[in-house]
Amino acid sequence: MEALTNVRKHAQGCTEVRVRAVRCGDGVTVRVSDDGRQLHRSGGGFGLRGLAERVNLVGGGMRTGPAADGGWSVEATFPAAPVPAPPAGGPGGGTHWPFGC
């Protein structure tokens, strides 16, 4: 939520926000990025700093900064328990992720 709030506050001329969550192995990565220009650098709040502290408390990590294709990106990676294999012949058959790790 903090990353989305920052888009509203700081991304001037933003026309697109992308939210992507991927589970890969023993982790989950969530990325929020936008195509806006940074309105101003406040540095006075605790939003991203507080978010990074909470992510670190659960054993994760966080990166923020300019996105490769313009705009801004916030990416947090969290540890996740392994997903047990579905029983043979049971429903479901696993999870398909439309994008890679």
Summary of the structure (lengths in Angstrom):
residues: 101
radius of gyration: 16.5
end to end distance: 22.5
largest distance: 55.7
contacts: 234
relative contact order: 0.24
helix: 20%
strand: 34%
